[in-house]
Amino acid sequence: MTDLVTNTPEDALAGKPTSVSRTTLSHIMTAADTNLLGTVHGGVIMKLVDDAAGAVAGRHSGGPAVTASMDEMAFLEPVRVGDLVHVKAQVNWTGRSSMEVGVRVLAERWNESTPAQQVGSAYLVFAAVDEHGKPRPVPPVIPETERDKRRYQEAQIRRTHRLARRRAIKELRERRAAEGLDA
């Protein structure tokens, strides 16, 4: 698995398997969580996603970690009052001081014995920080299953796209500024 580790030897930390920091946060949805349509507000789900992902990032990195970005948040089905929502999160990939956390959101009726249905998913990037808010190294994640290995590889693709998008936007802004546009 060493070919999956991106940390350099000088800052190498002992790797941690994906299962070490994986977590599930469960919450029952109430009327206070609803939007004008009577379903659970997307922002409520997003907060639960950020909470679960933050717990995983903190566990994996062994200290504080802050949300750097949310790549995708897909809402697949509405969540209703009375649904028991389960937010499952795990570290998919690690860099020097950042981590991608993948999150699946499931919902089930609190009073039924039907299986939980996936209602959302998200990918968040967290940066591990020290007591001064400066980046600090994180241990590499060690994928344990074939699914974990796939998630690791997909996370690398998302990272490549994030960096390319950031570069392209920066270049566009510099070019427009040089042309005297967007002043």
C-alpha positions in Angstrom: 0.0 0.0 0.0 2.9 2.4 0.2 2.2 3.6 -3.3 -0.9 5.2 -2.0 0.9 7.3 0.6 1.5 10.9 -0.4 3.4 12.1 2.7 7.2 12.7 2.3 9.7 10.8 4.5 10.6 13.9 6.5 7.1 14.4 7.8 5.9 10.8 7.6 3.5 9.8 10.3 2.3 6.3 11.0 -0.6 5.6 8.7 -4.1 4.9 10.0 -6.6 2.5 8.5 -9.9 3.9 7.2 -11.8 2.1 9.9 -10.0 3.9 12.8 -11.8 7.2 12.2 -15.0 6.1 10.4 -18.1 7.2 12.2 -21.9 7.4 12.0 -23.9 10.3 13.4 -27.6 9.7 13.8 -30.3 12.3 14.4 -34.1 12.3 14.3 -35.6 15.1 12.2 -38.3 17.3 13.9 -40.6 20.1 12.8 -37.9 22.6 13.7 -35.8 21.2 10.9 -38.3 21.8 8.1 -38.3 24.2 5.2 -41.3 26.0 3.6 -42.2 22.8 1.7 -42.5 20.7 4.9 -39.4 18.6 4.2 -36.1 18.9 6.1 -34.1 21.9 5.1 -31.0 21.1 3.0 -28.9 23.3 5.4 -29.8 21.1 8.3 -28.5 18.0 6.4 -25.4 20.0 5.4 -24.7 20.8 9.0 -25.0 17.2 10.0 -22.7 16.3 7.1 -20.1 18.9 8.2 -20.4 17.7 11.9 -19.8 14.0 11.0 -17.0 14.8 8.6 -15.3 17.1 11.1 -15.4 14.4 13.7 -13.8 12.0 11.3 -11.1 14.5 10.3 -10.3 15.3 13.9 -10.1 11.6 14.8 -7.9 10.8 11.8 -5.5 13.8 12.2 -5.4 13.5 16.0 -6.4 17.1 16.6 -8.3 20.1 15.3 -9.3 20.1 11.6 -11.3 22.8 9.8 -13.5 22.6 6.8 -11.6 23.9 3.7 -14.2 23.1 1.1 -17.2 21.0 0.1 -16.7 19.6 -3.3 -20.1 18.1 -3.8 -23.4 17.9 -1.9 -26.0 15.8 -3.7 -29.5 15.6 -2.4 -31.0 12.4 -3.8 -34.4 12.2 -2.0 -36.2 14.5 0.4 -35.9 13.9 4.2 -39.2 14.2 6.2 -40.1 15.0 9.8 -39.8 11.8 11.8 -37.0 10.4 9.7 -34.0 9.0 11.5 -31.0 10.3 9.6 -27.7 8.5 9.7 -24.6 10.3 8.4 -21.8 8.0 7.7 -18.3 9.5 7.1 -14.8 8.3 6.5 -11.4 9.6 5.4 -11.0 8.8 1.7 -7.6 10.4 1.0 -4.9 12.3 2.8 -2.3 14.8 1.6 0.4 16.5 3.7 -2.1 18.5 5.9 -5.4 17.9 4.2 -7.9 15.1 4.1 -10.9 14.3 1.9 -13.8 12.9 3.9 -16.6 11.1 2.0 -20.1 11.2 3.5 -23.2 9.2 2.9 -26.6 10.3 4.2 -29.3 7.7 4.9 -32.8 8.1 6.2 -35.3 5.7 7.6 -38.7 6.2 9.2 -38.4 6.2 13.0 -41.4 4.0 13.5 -40.9 1.5 10.7 -38.6 -1.5 10.2 -37.8 -0.7 6.6 -34.2 -0.4 5.4 -32.6 3.0 5.4 -32.5 4.7 2.0 -29.6 6.8 0.8 -30.8 10.4 0.5 -27.5 12.3 0.0 -23.8 12.3 -0.4 -20.9 14.7 -0.1 -17.2 15.2 -0.3 -15.5 17.6 2.0 -11.8 18.7 2.3 -10.5 19.4 5.8 -7.2 21.0 6.8 -5.5 19.9 10.0 -4.4 22.9 12.1 -2.3 23.5 15.1 -3.1 25.7 18.1 -2.1 28.8 16.0 -4.4 27.8 13.1 -1.4 26.8 10.9 -1.5 23.6 8.8 0.0 20.6 10.5 0.8 17.1 9.0 -1.7 14.4 9.0 -1.1 10.6 9.0 -1.6 8.9 5.7 -4.9 6.9 5.4 -4.5 3.2 4.7 -7.4 1.9 2.6 -8.5 -1.5 3.9 -11.0 -2.8 1.4 -11.4 -2.7 -2.3 -14.1 -0.1 -1.8 -11.7 2.0 0.3 -9.1 1.7 -2.5 -11.6 2.8 -5.1 -12.6 5.8 -2.9 -8.9 6.7 -2.5 -8.4 6.7 -6.2 -11.6 8.7 -6.9 -10.5 11.2 -4.3 -7.2 11.7 -6.1 -9.1 12.5 -9.3 -11.3 15.0 -7.4 -8.1 16.6 -6.0 -6.6 16.9 -9.4 -9.7 18.6 -10.7 -9.9 21.0 -7.7 -6.3 22.1 -8.3 -6.8 22.4 -12.1 -10.0 24.4 -11.6 -8.2 26.7 -9.0 -5.3 27.2 -11.4 -7.6 28.0 -14.4 -9.6 30.5 -12.4 -6.4 32.2 -11.2 -5.0 32.4 -14.7 -8.3 33.8 -16.1 -8.4 36.5 -13.4 -4.8 37.4 -14.0 -5.3 37.7 -17.7 -8.5 39.8 -17.3 -6.7 42.1 -14.8 -3.8 42.5 -17.3 -6.3 43.5 -20.0 -7.8 46.0 -17.6 -11.0 44.2 -17.2 -12.9 43.5 -13.9 -11.3 46.5 -12.3 
